[in-house]
Amino acid sequence: MKISYDKDTDSIYFLISESSTVVDSEEVRPGIIFDLDAQNQVVGIEIIGAGKRVSAEELKKILIDVA
């Protein structure tokens, strides 16, 4: 799993499967988007407005723990 953060858009992205190609995306809740492969399996998750959902300190801890 890879995690990336874009501070310009305050978005965090969790790439679950590098071997799958995204063929569709579905916003499951406002600002939470699942990327799906051809078998309708989640291969990535994007959280828009991450700083509004998680404190900056918690976000830094997530990024450091995974990196």
Steps between C-alpha positions, in 0.01 A plus 500: 500500500618851420368819652545844352387844609440805282511807719376724216167317492520366858441149364639171619512196272537137605619281211402148600595306188772611260435207266141598416376765260233744610197474272242686709469725802214532746445772758371293793463800732561869440873538439578126521562332167567133433693406185386166360659246266329290231381251765341786699762461775628807685857575391530853635333740741514879480396725787446861396524761773701265721604784732136567583445136592828429681724735696833596346686309771296183438555533124877538546503190725315296236741607226808437715380162630432369150807649330 
